[in-house]
Amino acid sequence: MDEFAEYVIDDPLARGGHGHKRLAAAPARDEDGVDRRGFLKCMAWAGTGLVWTVSGGVLSSCTLGASSKSGTAKGDFTFAQVSDSHIGFSKAPNTDVTGTLQKSIDKINALATRPAFVLHTGDLSHLSTPQQFDTVDQILKGAKSDTGRVFYTPGEHDTFVDNGKTFMQRFGQGTQGNGWQSAGYKGVHIVGLVNTWNVKGGGFGVLGQEQLDWLKQDLAGVNSDTPLIVFAHVPLWAIYPQWGWGTDDAEQALSMMRRFSSVTVLNGHIHQVLEKQEGNITFHTAASTAYPQPAPGQTQGPGPLVVVTNQLQSALGVREVAFSRKQNALVVIDQRLG
Protein backbone atom coordinates (compact mmCIF):
# COMPACT_ATOMS: atom_id res chain seq x y z
CA MET A 1 0.00 0.00 0.00
CA ASP A 2 1.52 3.32 -1.08
CA GLU A 3 1.85 6.24 1.32
CA PHE A 4 -0.32 8.33 -0.94
CA ALA A 5 -3.81 9.22 -2.15
CA GLU A 6 -5.88 10.93 -4.77
CA TYR A 7 -8.81 11.37 -7.17
CA VAL A 8 -11.74 12.25 -9.90
CA ILE A 9 -15.65 9.76 -15.03
CA ASP A 10 -18.80 8.35 -18.88
CA ASP A 11 -20.21 5.59 -21.25
CA PRO A 12 -19.25 3.78 -24.53
CA LEU A 13 -19.50 5.44 -27.92
CA ALA A 14 -21.08 8.73 -27.00
CA ARG A 15 -22.36 9.54 -23.56
CA GLY A 16 -21.63 12.38 -21.26
CA GLY A 17 -23.26 14.74 -18.88
CA HIS A 18 -23.67 16.85 -15.93
CA GLY A 19 -26.31 18.26 -13.79
CA HIS A 20 -26.68 20.31 -10.69
CA LYS A 21 -28.45 19.20 -7.55
CA ARG A 22 -28.47 19.25 -3.78
CA LEU A 23 -30.51 20.75 -1.02
CA ALA A 24 -29.23 21.56 2.45
CA ALA A 25 -32.24 19.88 4.04
CA ALA A 26 -32.97 16.26 3.13
CA PRO A 27 -35.38 16.36 0.16
CA ALA A 28 -38.25 13.97 -0.43
CA ARG A 29 -37.07 10.91 -2.33
CA ASP A 30 -38.60 7.99 -4.14
CA GLU A 31 -37.96 4.45 -2.95
CA ASP A 32 -34.71 4.22 -4.92
CA GLY A 33 -33.26 7.19 -3.01
CA VAL A 34 -33.42 9.57 -5.95
CA ASP A 35 -34.62 13.13 -5.46
CA ARG A 36 -36.90 13.66 -8.48
CA ARG A 37 -37.40 17.35 -7.77
CA GLY A 38 -33.64 17.72 -7.64
CA PHE A 39 -33.33 16.15 -11.07
CA LEU A 40 -35.67 18.77 -12.46
CA LYS A 41 -33.41 21.41 -10.98
CA CYS A 42 -30.52 19.86 -12.96
CA MET A 43 -31.96 21.23 -16.14
CA ALA A 44 -31.50 24.82 -15.00
CA TRP A 45 -27.67 24.48 -15.14
CA ALA A 46 -27.19 26.94 -12.30
CA GLY A 47 -23.61 28.13 -12.30
CA THR A 48 -22.89 27.79 -8.59
CA GLY A 49 -20.95 24.96 -7.00
CA LEU A 50 -21.61 23.14 -3.76
CA VAL A 51 -19.71 22.56 -0.53
CA TRP A 52 -20.36 19.08 0.84
CA THR A 53 -19.15 18.16 4.33
CA VAL A 54 -19.08 14.53 5.45
CA SER A 55 -18.74 14.02 9.18
CA GLY A 56 -19.55 10.81 10.99
CA GLY A 57 -21.50 9.57 7.97
CA VAL A 58 -23.73 12.67 7.89
CA LEU A 59 -23.66 14.95 4.83
CA SER A 60 -24.60 18.62 4.70
CA SER A 61 -24.25 21.11 1.87
CA CYS A 62 -24.36 24.77 0.95
CA THR A 63 -23.95 26.65 -2.30
CA LEU A 64 -20.61 28.01 -3.40
CA GLY A 65 -19.98 31.42 -4.89
CA ALA A 66 -18.33 31.90 -8.23
CA SER A 67 -14.83 32.53 -6.81
CA SER A 68 -12.72 29.40 -6.52
CA LYS A 69 -10.42 31.09 -4.03
CA SER A 70 -13.22 32.06 -1.67
CA GLY A 71 -14.61 28.55 -1.81
CA THR A 72 -11.36 26.67 -1.27
CA ALA A 73 -11.70 23.84 1.22
CA LYS A 74 -9.57 23.72 4.36
CA GLY A 75 -8.16 20.59 5.93
CA ASP A 76 -5.15 18.38 6.47
CA PHE A 77 -4.84 17.99 2.71
CA THR A 78 -6.85 18.55 -0.46
CA PHE A 79 -6.97 16.84 -3.82
CA ALA A 80 -8.68 17.58 -7.13
CA GLN A 81 -11.00 15.34 -9.15
CA VAL A 82 -11.44 15.58 -12.92
CA SER A 83 -13.79 13.34 -14.91
CA ASP A 84 -15.08 12.49 -18.36
CA SER A 85 -12.85 14.73 -20.47
CA HIS A 86 -13.76 12.77 -23.65
CA ILE A 87 -10.84 14.11 -25.67
CA GLY A 88 -11.67 13.44 -29.32
CA PHE A 89 -15.36 14.31 -29.03
CA SER A 90 -16.15 17.17 -31.45
CA LYS A 91 -19.92 17.49 -31.79
CA ALA A 92 -22.63 19.55 -30.13
CA PRO A 93 -22.72 20.83 -27.48
CA ASN A 94 -18.90 21.07 -27.23
CA THR A 95 -16.60 21.18 -30.23
CA ASP A 96 -13.59 22.12 -28.09
CA VAL A 97 -13.30 19.51 -25.32
CA THR A 98 -9.54 20.08 -25.22
CA GLY A 99 -10.16 23.71 -24.38
CA THR A 100 -12.63 22.94 -21.58
CA LEU A 101 -10.25 20.33 -20.09
CA GLN A 102 -7.49 22.95 -20.11
CA LYS A 103 -9.81 25.45 -18.44
CA SER A 104 -10.56 22.81 -15.78
CA ILE A 105 -6.86 22.45 -15.03
CA ASP A 106 -6.53 26.24 -14.93
CA LYS A 107 -9.33 26.22 -12.35
CA ILE A 108 -7.37 23.73 -10.23
CA ASN A 109 -4.20 25.79 -10.54
CA ALA A 110 -6.09 28.88 -9.34
CA LEU A 111 -7.12 27.27 -6.05
CA ALA A 112 -5.81 29.08 -2.99
CA THR A 113 -4.71 25.75 -1.48
CA ARG A 114 -2.61 23.60 -3.79
CA PRO A 115 -3.99 20.04 -3.95
CA ALA A 116 -1.87 17.07 -2.93
CA PHE A 117 -2.65 15.31 -6.21
CA VAL A 118 -5.18 15.07 -9.05
CA LEU A 119 -7.58 12.22 -9.73
CA HIS A 120 -9.18 11.49 -13.11
CA THR A 121 -12.18 9.16 -12.83
CA GLY A 122 -12.40 7.91 -16.38
CA ASP A 123 -13.31 8.50 -20.00
CA LEU A 124 -10.11 10.39 -20.54
CA SER A 125 -10.61 9.84 -24.27
CA HIS A 126 -13.57 9.37 -26.55
CA LEU A 127 -12.11 6.68 -28.83
CA SER A 128 -9.03 5.39 -26.97
CA THR A 129 -6.52 6.57 -29.57
CA PRO A 130 -2.86 7.23 -28.66
CA GLN A 131 -3.24 10.83 -29.83
CA GLN A 132 -6.20 11.44 -27.53
CA PHE A 133 -4.35 9.92 -24.57
CA ASP A 134 -1.32 12.09 -25.43
CA THR A 135 -3.47 15.21 -25.24
CA VAL A 136 -4.90 14.25 -21.83
CA ASP A 137 -1.44 13.42 -20.53
CA GLN A 138 0.06 16.72 -21.65
CA ILE A 139 -2.76 18.83 -20.23
CA LEU A 140 -2.82 17.08 -16.85
CA LYS A 141 0.95 17.40 -16.57
CA GLY A 142 0.23 21.11 -16.23
CA ALA A 143 -1.78 20.60 -13.06
CA LYS A 144 0.02 22.02 -10.03
CA SER A 145 0.00 19.71 -7.01
CA ASP A 146 2.23 19.04 -4.03
CA THR A 147 3.18 15.56 -5.21
CA GLY A 148 2.96 16.08 -8.96
CA ARG A 149 0.96 12.86 -9.25
CA VAL A 150 -2.17 12.14 -11.25
CA PHE A 151 -4.24 8.99 -10.57
CA TYR A 152 -6.37 7.44 -13.30
CA THR A 153 -9.16 4.90 -13.56
CA PRO A 154 -10.53 3.96 -17.00
CA GLY A 155 -13.96 4.68 -18.38
CA GLU A 156 -15.59 2.47 -21.00
CA HIS A 157 -14.47 4.90 -23.72
CA ASP A 158 -10.89 4.14 -22.66
CA THR A 159 -11.28 0.36 -22.97
CA PHE A 160 -13.84 -0.68 -25.59
CA VAL A 161 -11.68 -0.10 -28.69
CA ASP A 162 -8.66 -2.30 -27.83
CA ASN A 163 -9.80 -3.87 -24.54
CA GLY A 164 -7.88 -1.19 -22.65
CA LYS A 165 -4.43 -2.14 -23.94
CA THR A 166 -3.38 1.40 -24.83
CA PHE A 167 -4.82 2.84 -21.60
CA MET A 168 -2.94 0.32 -19.44
CA GLN A 169 0.33 0.93 -21.27
CA ARG A 170 -0.01 4.67 -20.76
CA PHE A 171 -1.74 5.05 -17.39
CA GLY A 172 -1.83 1.64 -15.70
CA GLN A 173 1.71 1.41 -14.34
CA GLY A 174 1.83 0.28 -10.72
CA THR A 175 -1.79 -0.90 -10.65
CA GLN A 176 -3.13 -4.42 -10.19
CA GLY A 177 -5.14 -6.56 -12.61
CA ASN A 178 -7.03 -4.32 -15.02
CA GLY A 179 -6.05 -1.13 -13.24
CA TRP A 180 -7.38 -1.37 -9.67
CA GLN A 181 -5.23 0.13 -6.93
CA SER A 182 -5.07 1.33 -3.34
CA ALA A 183 -3.04 3.91 -1.46
CA GLY A 184 -2.71 5.50 1.95
CA TYR A 185 -2.29 9.21 2.54
CA LYS A 186 -2.29 11.07 5.86
CA GLY A 187 -4.57 8.63 7.63
CA VAL A 188 -6.97 7.99 4.75
CA HIS A 189 -7.19 4.73 2.77
CA ILE A 190 -7.97 5.24 -0.92
CA VAL A 191 -9.19 2.50 -3.24
CA GLY A 192 -9.45 2.81 -7.02
CA LEU A 193 -11.80 0.30 -8.64
CA VAL A 194 -12.37 -0.51 -12.32
CA ASN A 195 -15.90 -1.37 -13.46
CA THR A 196 -15.69 -0.69 -17.20
CA TRP A 197 -13.78 -3.67 -18.57
CA ASN A 198 -16.73 -5.98 -19.14
CA VAL A 199 -19.64 -3.55 -19.22
CA LYS A 200 -23.01 -5.16 -19.89
CA GLY A 201 -25.65 -3.97 -22.32
CA GLY A 202 -26.57 -0.34 -21.75
CA GLY A 203 -23.28 0.38 -20.00
CA PHE A 204 -23.96 -1.34 -16.65
CA GLY A 205 -20.64 -1.61 -14.80
CA VAL A 206 -19.05 -4.86 -13.62
CA LEU A 207 -16.23 -5.33 -11.09
CA GLY A 208 -15.68 -9.08 -11.49
CA GLN A 209 -14.68 -11.77 -9.01
CA GLU A 210 -10.92 -11.31 -9.38
CA GLN A 211 -11.15 -7.65 -8.38
CA LEU A 212 -13.57 -8.41 -5.56
CA ASP A 213 -11.12 -10.98 -4.17
CA TRP A 214 -8.36 -8.38 -4.35
CA LEU A 215 -10.54 -5.79 -2.60
CA LYS A 216 -11.32 -8.19 0.25
CA GLN A 217 -7.63 -8.80 0.80
CA ASP A 218 -6.77 -5.10 0.51
CA LEU A 219 -9.33 -3.99 3.11
CA ALA A 220 -8.62 -6.84 5.52
CA GLY A 221 -5.63 -5.06 7.06
CA VAL A 222 -7.27 -1.62 7.32
CA ASN A 223 -8.68 -0.49 10.68
CA SER A 224 -12.41 0.20 10.59
CA ASP A 225 -11.81 3.68 12.07
CA THR A 226 -9.78 4.67 9.00
CA PRO A 227 -11.70 6.98 6.63
CA LEU A 228 -12.20 5.16 3.34
CA ILE A 229 -12.35 6.87 -0.06
CA VAL A 230 -13.31 4.81 -3.10
CA PHE A 231 -13.30 5.94 -6.71
CA ALA A 232 -14.41 4.30 -9.95
CA HIS A 233 -15.91 5.39 -13.25
CA VAL A 234 -19.44 3.96 -13.25
CA PRO A 235 -21.42 4.76 -10.09
CA LEU A 236 -21.55 2.04 -7.42
CA TRP A 237 -25.22 2.78 -6.69
CA ALA A 238 -28.07 2.09 -9.06
CA ILE A 239 -28.90 5.60 -10.20
CA TYR A 240 -30.98 4.62 -13.21
CA PRO A 241 -30.77 0.95 -14.26
CA GLN A 242 -32.86 1.61 -17.37
CA TRP A 243 -29.87 3.51 -18.75
CA GLY A 244 -27.21 1.21 -17.33
CA TRP A 245 -26.25 3.77 -14.68
CA GLY A 246 -25.02 1.44 -11.97
CA THR A 247 -22.66 -1.46 -11.26
CA ASP A 248 -23.96 -5.02 -11.41
CA ASP A 249 -21.93 -6.47 -8.52
CA ALA A 250 -21.44 -3.27 -6.50
CA GLU A 251 -23.23 -4.64 -3.42
CA GLN A 252 -20.53 -7.29 -2.98
CA ALA A 253 -17.92 -4.53 -2.78
CA LEU A 254 -20.02 -2.24 -0.61
CA SER A 255 -20.69 -5.04 1.90
CA MET A 256 -16.94 -5.12 2.60
CA MET A 257 -16.98 -1.39 3.38
CA ARG A 258 -19.89 -1.18 5.79
CA ARG A 259 -17.66 -1.85 8.81
CA PHE A 260 -15.81 1.41 8.19
CA SER A 261 -17.09 4.43 10.09
CA SER A 262 -16.79 6.79 7.12
CA VAL A 263 -16.87 5.80 3.43
CA THR A 264 -16.97 8.25 0.52
CA VAL A 265 -17.45 6.94 -3.03
CA LEU A 266 -16.58 9.16 -6.01
CA ASN A 267 -17.70 8.33 -9.55
CA GLY A 268 -18.26 9.92 -12.93
CA HIS A 269 -19.90 8.45 -16.05
CA ILE A 270 -23.23 10.27 -15.84
CA HIS A 271 -21.77 13.80 -16.26
CA GLN A 272 -23.76 15.40 -13.47
CA VAL A 273 -23.48 16.05 -9.75
CA LEU A 274 -25.74 13.77 -7.70
CA GLU A 275 -25.50 12.48 -4.14
CA LYS A 276 -26.89 9.64 -2.06
CA GLN A 277 -26.46 8.65 1.60
CA GLU A 278 -26.69 4.97 2.51
CA GLY A 279 -25.82 4.38 6.16
CA ASN A 280 -22.13 5.14 6.62
CA ILE A 281 -21.53 5.38 2.85
CA THR A 282 -21.91 8.61 0.87
CA PHE A 283 -21.94 8.49 -2.94
CA HIS A 284 -20.98 11.44 -5.16
CA THR A 285 -21.04 11.59 -8.95
CA ALA A 286 -19.04 14.28 -10.76
CA ALA A 287 -19.57 16.73 -13.59
CA SER A 288 -17.83 16.17 -16.90
CA THR A 289 -15.32 18.60 -18.40
CA ALA A 290 -16.72 17.82 -21.90
CA TYR A 291 -20.53 17.90 -22.06
CA PRO A 292 -23.62 17.35 -19.89
CA GLN A 293 -26.06 14.45 -20.01
CA PRO A 294 -29.77 14.60 -19.24
CA ALA A 295 -31.08 13.96 -15.76
CA PRO A 296 -32.25 10.34 -15.38
CA GLY A 297 -35.57 9.77 -17.09
CA GLN A 298 -35.77 13.27 -18.56
CA THR A 299 -35.32 12.13 -22.20
CA GLN A 300 -35.55 8.88 -24.15
CA GLY A 301 -32.00 7.95 -23.22
CA PRO A 302 -28.50 9.06 -22.17
CA GLY A 303 -26.07 10.91 -24.40
CA PRO A 304 -24.68 14.40 -24.98
CA LEU A 305 -27.23 16.99 -23.95
CA VAL A 306 -27.30 20.07 -26.16
CA VAL A 307 -27.57 23.26 -24.15
CA VAL A 308 -27.49 26.94 -25.02
CA THR A 309 -23.91 27.87 -25.90
CA ASN A 310 -23.49 30.42 -23.11
CA GLN A 311 -24.72 27.86 -20.57
CA LEU A 312 -22.32 25.05 -21.51
CA GLN A 313 -19.52 25.94 -19.12
CA SER A 314 -21.95 26.21 -16.24
CA ALA A 315 -22.73 22.53 -16.87
CA LEU A 316 -19.05 21.50 -16.72
CA GLY A 317 -16.67 21.47 -13.81
CA VAL A 318 -14.01 20.01 -11.54
CA ARG A 319 -14.00 19.00 -7.87
CA GLU A 320 -11.81 19.92 -4.90
CA VAL A 321 -11.84 17.64 -1.85
CA ALA A 322 -10.30 18.39 1.55
CA PHE A 323 -9.80 15.98 4.45
CA SER A 324 -9.63 17.13 8.07
CA ARG A 325 -8.14 14.59 10.47
CA LYS A 326 -9.35 16.56 13.48
CA GLN A 327 -12.98 16.45 12.35
CA ASN A 328 -12.67 13.14 10.46
CA ALA A 329 -14.55 14.88 7.68
CA LEU A 330 -14.39 15.48 3.94
CA VAL A 331 -15.37 18.78 2.33
CA VAL A 332 -16.31 18.53 -1.34
CA ILE A 333 -16.43 21.67 -3.49
CA ASP A 334 -17.73 21.40 -7.05
CA GLN A 335 -16.39 24.19 -9.27
CA ARG A 336 -18.22 25.16 -12.48
CA LEU A 337 -16.19 26.36 -15.43
CA GLY A 338 -18.72 29.09 -16.14
ROGULO-213992 format. One line per field, with one value per residue (C-alpha): residue number from 1; chain; y, z negated, x negated. Coordinates in Angstrom, 1 decimal, decimal comma, padded with zeros to 4 digits. Example, Ala and Ser with C-alpha at 12.3 -4.5 7.8 and 13.67 -1.06 7.14 Angstrom:
migu: (1/2)
torlo: (A/A)
y: (-004,5/-001,1)
z: (-007,8/-007,1)
x: (-012,3/-013,7)
% end
This chain:
migu: (1/2/3/4/5/6/7/8/9/10/11/12/13/14/15/16/17/18/19/20/21/22/23/24/25/26/27/28/29/30/31/32/33/34/35/36/37/38/39/40/41/42/43/44/45/46/47/48/49/50/51/52/53/54/55/56/57/58/59/60/61/62/63/64/65/66/67/68/69/70/71/72/73/74/75/76/77/78/79/80/81/82/83/84/85/86/87/88/89/90/91/92/93/94/95/96/97/98/99/100/101/102/103/104/105/106/107/108/109/110/111/112/113/114/115/116/117/118/119/120/121/122/123/124/125/126/127/128/129/130/131/132/133/134/135/136/137/138/139/140/141/142/143/144/145/146/147/148/149/150/151/152/153/154/155/156/157/158/159/160/161/162/163/164/165/166/167/168/169/170/171/172/173/174/175/176/177/178/179/180/181/182/183/184/185/186/187/188/189/190/191/192/193/194/195/196/197/198/199/200/201/202/203/204/205/206/207/208/209/210/211/212/213/214/215/216/217/218/219/220/221/222/223/224/225/226/227/228/229/230/231/232/233/234/235/236/237/238/239/240/241/242/243/244/245/246/247/248/249/250/251/252/253/254/255/256/257/258/259/260/261/262/263/264/265/266/267/268/269/270/271/272/273/274/275/276/277/278/279/280/281/282/283/284/285/286/287/288/289/290/291/292/293/294/295/296/297/298/299/300/301/302/303/304/305/306/307/308/309/310/311/312/313/314/315/316/317/318/319/320/321/322/323/324/325/326/327/328/329/330/331/332/333/334/335/336/337/338)
torlo: (A/A/A/A/A/A/A/A/A/A/A/A/A/A/A/A/A/A/A/A/A/A/A/A/A/A/A/A/A/A/A/A/A/A/A/A/A/A/A/A/A/A/A/A/A/A/A/A/A/A/A/A/A/A/A/A/A/A/A/A/A/A/A/A/A/A/A/A/A/A/A/A/A/A/A/A/A/A/A/A/A/A/A/A/A/A/A/A/A/A/A/A/A/A/A/A/A/A/A/A/A/A/A/A/A/A/A/A/A/A/A/A/A/A/A/A/A/A/A/A/A/A/A/A/A/A/A/A/A/A/A/A/A/A/A/A/A/A/A/A/A/A/A/A/A/A/A/A/A/A/A/A/A/A/A/A/A/A/A/A/A/A/A/A/A/A/A/A/A/A/A/A/A/A/A/A/A/A/A/A/A/A/A/A/A/A/A/A/A/A/A/A/A/A/A/A/A/A/A/A/A/A/A/A/A/A/A/A/A/A/A/A/A/A/A/A/A/A/A/A/A/A/A/A/A/A/A/A/A/A/A/A/A/A/A/A/A/A/A/A/A/A/A/A/A/A/A/A/A/A/A/A/A/A/A/A/A/A/A/A/A/A/A/A/A/A/A/A/A/A/A/A/A/A/A/A/A/A/A/A/A/A/A/A/A/A/A/A/A/A/A/A/A/A/A/A/A/A/A/A/A/A/A/A/A/A/A/A/A/A/A/A/A/A/A/A/A/A/A/A/A/A/A/A/A/A/A/A/A/A/A/A/A/A/A/A/A/A)
y: (000,0/003,3/006,2/008,3/009,2/010,9/011,4/012,2/009,8/008,3/005,6/003,8/005,4/008,7/009,5/012,4/014,7/016,9/018,3/020,3/019,2/019,2/020,8/021,6/019,9/016,3/016,4/014,0/010,9/008,0/004,5/004,2/007,2/009,6/013,1/013,7/017,4/017,7/016,1/018,8/021,4/019,9/021,2/024,8/024,5/026,9/028,1/027,8/025,0/023,1/022,6/019,1/018,2/014,5/014,0/010,8/009,6/012,7/015,0/018,6/021,1/024,8/026,6/028,0/031,4/031,9/032,5/029,4/031,1/032,1/028,5/026,7/023,8/023,7/020,6/018,4/018,0/018,6/016,8/017,6/015,3/015,6/013,3/012,5/014,7/012,8/014,1/013,4/014,3/017,2/017,5/019,6/020,8/021,1/021,2/022,1/019,5/020,1/023,7/022,9/020,3/022,9/025,4/022,8/022,4/026,2/026,2/023,7/025,8/028,9/027,3/029,1/025,8/023,6/020,0/017,1/015,3/015,1/012,2/011,5/009,2/007,9/008,5/010,4/009,8/009,4/006,7/005,4/006,6/007,2/010,8/011,4/009,9/012,1/015,2/014,3/013,4/016,7/018,8/017,1/017,4/021,1/020,6/022,0/019,7/019,0/015,6/016,1/012,9/012,1/009,0/007,4/004,9/004,0/004,7/002,5/004,9/004,1/000,4/-000,7/-000,1/-002,3/-003,9/-001,2/-002,1/001,4/002,8/000,3/000,9/004,7/005,1/001,6/001,4/000,3/-000,9/-004,4/-006,6/-004,3/-001,1/-001,4/000,1/001,3/003,9/005,5/009,2/011,1/008,6/008,0/004,7/005,2/002,5/002,8/000,3/-000,5/-001,4/-000,7/-003,7/-006,0/-003,5/-005,2/-004,0/-000,3/000,4/-001,3/-001,6/-004,9/-005,3/-009,1/-011,8/-011,3/-007,6/-008,4/-011,0/-008,4/-005,8/-008,2/-008,8/-005,1/-004,0/-006,8/-005,1/-001,6/-000,5/000,2/003,7/004,7/007,0/005,2/006,9/004,8/005,9/004,3/005,4/004,0/004,8/002,0/002,8/002,1/005,6/004,6/001,0/001,6/003,5/001,2/003,8/001,4/-001,5/-005,0/-006,5/-003,3/-004,6/-007,3/-004,5/-002,2/-005,0/-005,1/-001,4/-001,2/-001,9/001,4/004,4/006,8/005,8/008,3/006,9/009,2/008,3/009,9/008,4/010,3/013,8/015,4/016,0/013,8/012,5/009,6/008,6/005,0/004,4/005,1/005,4/008,6/008,5/011,4/011,6/014,3/016,7/016,2/018,6/017,8/017,9/017,4/014,5/014,6/014,0/010,3/009,8/013,3/012,1/008,9/007,9/009,1/010,9/014,4/017,0/020,1/023,3/026,9/027,9/030,4/027,9/025,1/025,9/026,2/022,5/021,5/021,5/020,0/019,0/019,9/017,6/018,4/016,0/017,1/014,6/016,6/016,5/013,1/014,9/015,5/018,8/018,5/021,7/021,4/024,2/025,2/026,4/029,1)
z: (000,0/001,1/-001,3/000,9/002,1/004,8/007,2/009,9/015,0/018,9/021,3/024,5/027,9/027,0/023,6/021,3/018,9/015,9/013,8/010,7/007,5/003,8/001,0/-002,4/-004,0/-003,1/-000,2/000,4/002,3/004,1/003,0/004,9/003,0/005,9/005,5/008,5/007,8/007,6/011,1/012,5/011,0/013,0/016,1/015,0/015,1/012,3/012,3/008,6/007,0/003,8/000,5/-000,8/-004,3/-005,4/-009,2/-011,0/-008,0/-007,9/-004,8/-004,7/-001,9/-001,0/002,3/003,4/004,9/008,2/006,8/006,5/004,0/001,7/001,8/001,3/-001,2/-004,4/-005,9/-006,5/-002,7/000,5/003,8/007,1/009,1/012,9/014,9/018,4/020,5/023,7/025,7/029,3/029,0/031,5/031,8/030,1/027,5/027,2/030,2/028,1/025,3/025,2/024,4/021,6/020,1/020,1/018,4/015,8/015,0/014,9/012,3/010,2/010,5/009,3/006,0/003,0/001,5/003,8/004,0/002,9/006,2/009,1/009,7/013,1/012,8/016,4/020,0/020,5/024,3/026,5/028,8/027,0/029,6/028,7/029,8/027,5/024,6/025,4/025,2/021,8/020,5/021,6/020,2/016,9/016,6/016,2/013,1/010,0/007,0/004,0/005,2/009,0/009,3/011,3/010,6/013,3/013,6/017,0/018,4/021,0/023,7/022,7/023,0/025,6/028,7/027,8/024,5/022,6/023,9/024,8/021,6/019,4/021,3/020,8/017,4/015,7/014,3/010,7/010,7/010,2/012,6/015,0/013,2/009,7/006,9/003,3/001,5/-002,0/-002,5/-005,9/-007,6/-004,7/-002,8/000,9/003,2/007,0/008,6/012,3/013,5/017,2/018,6/019,1/019,2/019,9/022,3/021,7/020,0/016,7/014,8/013,6/011,1/011,5/009,0/009,4/008,4/005,6/004,2/004,3/002,6/-000,2/-000,8/-000,5/-003,1/-005,5/-007,1/-007,3/-010,7/-010,6/-012,1/-009,0/-006,6/-003,3/000,1/003,1/006,7/009,9/013,2/013,3/010,1/007,4/006,7/009,1/010,2/013,2/014,3/017,4/018,8/017,3/014,7/012,0/011,3/011,4/008,5/006,5/003,4/003,0/002,8/000,6/-001,9/-002,6/-003,4/-005,8/-008,8/-008,2/-010,1/-007,1/-003,4/-000,5/003,0/006,0/009,5/012,9/016,0/015,8/016,3/013,5/009,7/007,7/004,1/002,1/-001,6/-002,5/-006,2/-006,6/-002,9/-000,9/002,9/005,2/009,0/010,8/013,6/016,9/018,4/021,9/022,1/019,9/020,0/019,2/015,8/015,4/017,1/018,6/022,2/024,2/023,2/022,2/024,4/025,0/023,9/026,2/024,1/025,0/025,9/023,1/020,6/021,5/019,1/016,2/016,9/016,7/013,8/011,5/007,9/004,9/001,9/-001,6/-004,5/-008,1/-010,5/-013,5/-012,4/-010,5/-007,7/-003,9/-002,3/001,3/003,5/007,0/009,3/012,5/015,4/016,1)
x: (000,0/-001,5/-001,9/000,3/003,8/005,9/008,8/011,7/015,7/018,8/020,2/019,2/019,5/021,1/022,4/021,6/023,3/023,7/026,3/026,7/028,5/028,5/030,5/029,2/032,2/033,0/035,4/038,2/037,1/038,6/038,0/034,7/033,3/033,4/034,6/036,9/037,4/033,6/033,3/035,7/033,4/030,5/032,0/031,5/027,7/027,2/023,6/022,9/020,9/021,6/019,7/020,4/019,2/019,1/018,7/019,5/021,5/023,7/023,7/024,6/024,2/024,4/024,0/020,6/020,0/018,3/014,8/012,7/010,4/013,2/014,6/011,4/011,7/009,6/008,2/005,1/004,8/006,9/007,0/008,7/011,0/011,4/013,8/015,1/012,9/013,8/010,8/011,7/015,4/016,1/019,9/022,6/022,7/018,9/016,6/013,6/013,3/009,5/010,2/012,6/010,3/007,5/009,8/010,6/006,9/006,5/009,3/007,4/004,2/006,1/007,1/005,8/004,7/002,6/004,0/001,9/002,7/005,2/007,6/009,2/012,2/012,4/013,3/010,1/010,6/013,6/012,1/009,0/006,5/002,9/003,2/006,2/004,3/001,3/003,5/004,9/001,4/-000,1/002,8/002,8/-000,9/-000,2/001,8/000,0/000,0/-002,2/-003,2/-003,0/-001,0/002,2/004,2/006,4/009,2/010,5/014,0/015,6/014,5/010,9/011,3/013,8/011,7/008,7/009,8/007,9/004,4/003,4/004,8/002,9/-000,3/000,0/001,7/001,8/-001,7/-001,8/001,8/003,1/005,1/007,0/006,0/007,4/005,2/005,1/003,0/002,7/002,3/002,3/004,6/007,0/007,2/008,0/009,2/009,4/011,8/012,4/015,9/015,7/013,8/016,7/019,6/023,0/025,6/026,6/023,3/024,0/020,6/019,0/016,2/015,7/014,7/010,9/011,1/013,6/011,1/008,4/010,5/011,3/007,6/006,8/009,3/008,6/005,6/007,3/008,7/012,4/011,8/009,8/011,7/012,2/012,3/013,3/013,3/014,4/015,9/019,4/021,4/021,5/025,2/028,1/028,9/031,0/030,8/032,9/029,9/027,2/026,3/025,0/022,7/024,0/021,9/021,4/023,2/020,5/017,9/020,0/020,7/016,9/017,0/019,9/017,7/015,8/017,1/016,8/016,9/017,0/017,5/016,6/017,7/018,3/019,9/023,2/021,8/023,8/023,5/025,7/025,5/026,9/026,5/026,7/025,8/022,1/021,5/021,9/021,9/021,0/021,0/019,0/019,6/017,8/015,3/016,7/020,5/023,6/026,1/029,8/031,1/032,3/035,6/035,8/035,3/035,5/032,0/028,5/026,1/024,7/027,2/027,3/027,6/027,5/023,9/023,5/024,7/022,3/019,5/022,0/022,7/019,1/016,7/014,0/014,0/011,8/011,8/010,3/009,8/009,6/008,1/009,3/013,0/012,7/014,6/014,4/015,4/016,3/016,4/017,7/016,4/018,2/016,2/018,7)
% end
